[in-house]
Amino acid sequence: MIDRREKRASYLTIDSLREYAIVDQRRMRVELCRRERVGWRGYVLTEPGDVVECSCLGWRIDLRQIYEGVNLPAPGVAEPQPEYAAVG
């Protein structure tokens, strides 16, 4: 959540930043954010053949390569939810 709120707000203030990605460590999912002429546009990639393209660096990599060797839960298996202590 910090990556999507606090860090994102900070990233948007960097004029030279053109792209950034958030790579999920628990499931095959990459959120790619790219600055375009009219603002920021987000892309969500979830399939092994989906390609993360970083045009500002000139490289491409598919999710299969990113998650190679990572033990991910089988599709359809629910992830355990974190337990939070009640504050009060």
ChimeraX commands (.cxc) that place a marker at each C-alpha (Angstrom):
marker #1 position 0.00,0.00,0.00 radius 0.5
marker #1 position 2.84,2.39,0.70 radius 0.5
marker #1 position 4.07,1.93,-2.89 radius 0.5
marker #1 position 0.66,2.88,-4.25 radius 0.5
marker #1 position 0.10,5.88,-1.97 radius 0.5
marker #1 position 3.09,7.64,-0.43 radius 0.5
marker #1 position 5.73,6.55,-2.92 radius 0.5
marker #1 position 3.45,7.16,-5.90 radius 0.5
marker #1 position 2.72,10.69,-4.73 radius 0.5
marker #1 position 6.47,11.33,-4.43 radius 0.5
marker #1 position 7.20,9.79,-7.83 radius 0.5
marker #1 position 4.68,12.06,-9.55 radius 0.5
marker #1 position 6.62,15.12,-8.41 radius 0.5
marker #1 position 9.80,14.03,-10.22 radius 0.5
marker #1 position 9.69,15.78,-13.59 radius 0.5
marker #1 position 12.31,13.54,-15.20 radius 0.5
marker #1 position 10.57,10.27,-14.21 radius 0.5
marker #1 position 8.89,8.68,-17.22 radius 0.5
marker #1 position 8.01,5.17,-16.01 radius 0.5
marker #1 position 7.98,3.06,-12.90 radius 0.5
marker #1 position 6.81,-0.45,-12.05 radius 0.5
marker #1 position 5.49,-2.13,-8.93 radius 0.5
marker #1 position 6.27,-5.87,-8.95 radius 0.5
marker #1 position 4.06,-7.99,-6.68 radius 0.5
marker #1 position 5.97,-10.56,-4.68 radius 0.5
marker #1 position 2.96,-12.77,-3.81 radius 0.5
marker #1 position 1.38,-13.25,-7.24 radius 0.5
marker #1 position 2.20,-12.70,-10.89 radius 0.5
marker #1 position 1.28,-9.04,-11.22 radius 0.5
marker #1 position 3.20,-5.98,-12.35 radius 0.5
marker #1 position 1.73,-2.49,-12.33 radius 0.5
marker #1 position 3.46,-0.28,-14.87 radius 0.5
marker #1 position 2.91,3.46,-14.77 radius 0.5
marker #1 position 3.98,5.57,-17.71 radius 0.5
marker #1 position 3.94,9.34,-18.15 radius 0.5
marker #1 position 2.13,10.31,-21.34 radius 0.5
marker #1 position 1.31,13.66,-22.90 radius 0.5
marker #1 position -1.90,14.03,-20.91 radius 0.5
marker #1 position -0.65,12.64,-17.59 radius 0.5
marker #1 position 0.05,9.22,-16.14 radius 0.5
marker #1 position -1.38,5.98,-17.50 radius 0.5
marker #1 position -1.37,2.68,-15.64 radius 0.5
marker #1 position -1.12,-0.85,-17.00 radius 0.5
marker #1 position -1.68,-4.07,-15.06 radius 0.5
marker #1 position 0.12,-7.16,-16.34 radius 0.5
marker #1 position -0.83,-10.60,-15.00 radius 0.5
marker #1 position -0.14,-13.23,-17.66 radius 0.5
marker #1 position 3.19,-15.09,-18.10 radius 0.5
marker #1 position 3.55,-13.78,-21.66 radius 0.5
marker #1 position 2.73,-10.16,-20.80 radius 0.5
marker #1 position 5.72,-7.93,-21.53 radius 0.5
marker #1 position 7.01,-5.14,-19.33 radius 0.5
marker #1 position 8.54,-2.63,-21.70 radius 0.5
marker #1 position 10.66,0.13,-20.27 radius 0.5
marker #1 position 10.95,2.44,-23.25 radius 0.5
marker #1 position 13.15,4.98,-21.46 radius 0.5
marker #1 position 15.80,2.27,-20.88 radius 0.5
marker #1 position 15.15,0.38,-24.10 radius 0.5
marker #1 position 14.47,-3.06,-22.60 radius 0.5
marker #1 position 11.65,-5.59,-22.53 radius 0.5
marker #1 position 11.05,-8.56,-20.25 radius 0.5
marker #1 position 8.05,-10.86,-19.90 radius 0.5
marker #1 position 6.48,-11.82,-16.60 radius 0.5
marker #1 position 7.63,-15.42,-17.04 radius 0.5
marker #1 position 11.24,-14.20,-16.83 radius 0.5
marker #1 position 10.57,-11.82,-13.93 radius 0.5
marker #1 position 9.03,-14.60,-11.83 radius 0.5
marker #1 position 11.38,-17.38,-12.90 radius 0.5
marker #1 position 12.32,-19.43,-9.82 radius 0.5
marker #1 position 9.69,-17.76,-7.61 radius 0.5
marker #1 position 7.24,-20.08,-5.86 radius 0.5
marker #1 position 3.83,-18.54,-6.47 radius 0.5
marker #1 position 0.49,-19.93,-5.27 radius 0.5
marker #1 position -1.41,-21.98,-7.83 radius 0.5
marker #1 position -4.03,-20.01,-9.78 radius 0.5
marker #1 position -7.31,-19.87,-7.89 radius 0.5
marker #1 position -5.71,-20.52,-4.49 radius 0.5
marker #1 position -6.66,-17.81,-2.02 radius 0.5
marker #1 position -3.77,-15.97,-0.38 radius 0.5
marker #1 position -3.75,-15.88,3.40 radius 0.5
marker #1 position -4.83,-12.48,4.66 radius 0.5
marker #1 position -2.58,-10.69,7.16 radius 0.5
marker #1 position -3.84,-10.44,10.69 radius 0.5
marker #1 position -4.01,-6.99,12.21 radius 0.5
marker #1 position -4.15,-6.22,15.90 radius 0.5
marker #1 position -7.02,-4.07,17.05 radius 0.5
marker #1 position -5.94,-0.63,18.19 radius 0.5
marker #1 position -7.89,0.93,20.96 radius 0.5
marker link #1:1,2 radius 0.2
marker link #1:2,3 radius 0.2
marker link #1:3,4 radius 0.2
marker link #1:4,5 radius 0.2
marker link #1:5,6 radius 0.2
marker link #1:6,7 radius 0.2
marker link #1:7,8 radius 0.2
marker link #1:8,9 radius 0.2
marker link #1:9,10 radius 0.2
marker link #1:10,11 radius 0.2
marker link #1:11,12 radius 0.2
marker link #1:12,13 radius 0.2
marker link #1:13,14 radius 0.2
marker link #1:14,15 radius 0.2
marker link #1:15,16 radius 0.2
marker link #1:16,17 radius 0.2
marker link #1:17,18 radius 0.2
marker link #1:18,19 radius 0.2
marker link #1:19,20 radius 0.2
marker link #1:20,21 radius 0.2
marker link #1:21,22 radius 0.2
marker link #1:22,23 radius 0.2
marker link #1:23,24 radius 0.2
marker link #1:24,25 radius 0.2
marker link #1:25,26 radius 0.2
marker link #1:26,27 radius 0.2
marker link #1:27,28 radius 0.2
marker link #1:28,29 radius 0.2
marker link #1:29,30 radius 0.2
marker link #1:30,31 radius 0.2
marker link #1:31,32 radius 0.2
marker link #1:32,33 radius 0.2
marker link #1:33,34 radius 0.2
marker link #1:34,35 radius 0.2
marker link #1:35,36 radius 0.2
marker link #1:36,37 radius 0.2
marker link #1:37,38 radius 0.2
marker link #1:38,39 radius 0.2
marker link #1:39,40 radius 0.2
marker link #1:40,41 radius 0.2
marker link #1:41,42 radius 0.2
marker link #1:42,43 radius 0.2
marker link #1:43,44 radius 0.2
marker link #1:44,45 radius 0.2
marker link #1:45,46 radius 0.2
marker link #1:46,47 radius 0.2
marker link #1:47,48 radius 0.2
marker link #1:48,49 radius 0.2
marker link #1:49,50 radius 0.2
marker link #1:50,51 radius 0.2
marker link #1:51,52 radius 0.2
marker link #1:52,53 radius 0.2
marker link #1:53,54 radius 0.2
marker link #1:54,55 radius 0.2
marker link #1:55,56 radius 0.2
marker link #1:56,57 radius 0.2
marker link #1:57,58 radius 0.2
marker link #1:58,59 radius 0.2
marker link #1:59,60 radius 0.2
marker link #1:60,61 radius 0.2
marker link #1:61,62 radius 0.2
marker link #1:62,63 radius 0.2
marker link #1:63,64 radius 0.2
marker link #1:64,65 radius 0.2
marker link #1:65,66 radius 0.2
marker link #1:66,67 radius 0.2
marker link #1:67,68 radius 0.2
marker link #1:68,69 radius 0.2
marker link #1:69,70 radius 0.2
marker link #1:70,71 radius 0.2
marker link #1:71,72 radius 0.2
marker link #1:72,73 radius 0.2
marker link #1:73,74 radius 0.2
marker link #1:74,75 radius 0.2
marker link #1:75,76 radius 0.2
marker link #1:76,77 radius 0.2
marker link #1:77,78 radius 0.2
marker link #1:78,79 radius 0.2
marker link #1:79,80 radius 0.2
marker link #1:80,81 radius 0.2
marker link #1:81,82 radius 0.2
marker link #1:82,83 radius 0.2
marker link #1:83,84 radius 0.2
marker link #1:84,85 radius 0.2
marker link #1:85,86 radius 0.2
marker link #1:86,87 radius 0.2
marker link #1:87,88 radius 0.2
view
